[in-house]
Amino acid sequence: MISTDALIKKDTDKYGDEILSAFSDIADSEPKFFKNQIQEVTNLIKTIVYNKNIDDNNLKETATEILVLILERVPSIGKTKSNILNDLIQLIFFNMV
């Protein structure tokens, strides 16, 4: 799994979009890939969204959309792990503010 430091450091901000784009492509084509690591993926997304050093709201929204996409494609994750749904709802509300 990718270290969250790679997405957070100022000198790697330019790669954040590319990394999340790759995650999004995987979530779109093979969402079950994330099924066993959904908690780690959720933690990574929460780290991105809640990080005050990341000013790019588009990056934060993309991160949240990845979790939405995974849960849309593999709804059984949301049914068995309600904490993931709670985290997603908090992320969505955070992005709205």
N, C-alpha and C positions, 0 to 999 in steps of 0.2 A: 504494500500500500504506500502511496505517496506521503511523504512527510508534509505536515501542514506548514512547516517552516518554508518549504519551497514555494508555496503560494502567498505567503505573508510578507516575506522580505521585500523591501523596496526595489532592490536590483533585479528581482524576478517578476515584478508586476506584469511585465510585457508577456510573460508566458502563462499567466493565469487564464486568459481567454482560450489559449490553445489547449491547456490541460483540461479545462472544463468542457471544451468542445469534444475532446476525445472521450471523456466520461459520458457526455450526452449521446455520442454516437453509439457507444457500447450499450447504454441504457435503452436506446431506441431499438437496436438490432438484437441484442442478447441480454435482456434485463435480468434473467436468472443468474447471470454472472455475478451479480452483487448480492444474491440472496443470502449466502452464508456470511457475508461481511457487511450486512446492512447497517449494523450498529456503528461500525467504523466509518462507513460512508456518511452516515447521518452526523457523526461527530465531526468529520471533516467539513461538511457543509455548514454545520453550526459554527465552527471555528471561523470560516470565511465570512458568514453573514454577520456575526456578532463582533467581528474585529473592527475596531475604530480606526486602525491604521490603513484600512482599505477604503478608499474614497469612491471607488467605482461601483455605483449602485447597480449597473448592468451586470457586473460580475456577480454580485450578491443575488440578484434575481435569477440569473442563469443557474447558480448553484442550487437555489430552491427549486427551480423547475426540473432539475435532474432528479431530485427526490420524488417530486410529483410524478414524473414520467415512469420511474421505477415502480411506484405503487400503483399506477394505472395499468401497467403491463403485467405486474405480478401482484394482484390484489390479495393473495393469500398471505403476503408479508404483513399487510395492515391488519388482517384478521387475527393473526397469531401473535403479533407484537404491537400491542396498543400503544406502547411508549413511543414508537416511531410515528404513529399518527399524532400523538400529542406534540411531539417535537415539530412535526410538519405544520401543524396549526399555529404554533408559536412563531415559526419562521415566517409563515405567510403574514401574520399580523405585524411582525416586526418590519417586514418589507413595506407594509402599507403605511407605516408612520413616517 
